[in-house]
């Protein structure tokens, strides 16, 4: 494989690993927000921001951890036949089916960027009582989907290398 392809795979996987490991700590943020919400409901006035902040935190955790989950193979896969195949056959099938994933993620990213541009141009806010700006979470969503696309391309390069008898 060309050095540039190997370097691309290594950089993407290192980036997704680090971002995924940092995203794991968002569960602690989520727990803190929900704990504060419970305490505030019991002793004070319920905060307007807690539910929506918990939703935003969960979205960030899910989307930023998506590429890391793909990298670890923790994604759901129909394993009726796949697990019995040789690594070479798995790579051949994966090198074809990865295009469906890239197409889907590309469509999600296209819609996400369109929605992000709208949010930035209009100063879009949530319709809740708290009314936070929507652009920051849309930026996180676009970033996470972009990282999943890069990880999918890295998978494609790995599969092609495996088909050529090389290993990255």
Beta strands, then each sheet from edge to edge (+ up, - down):
end
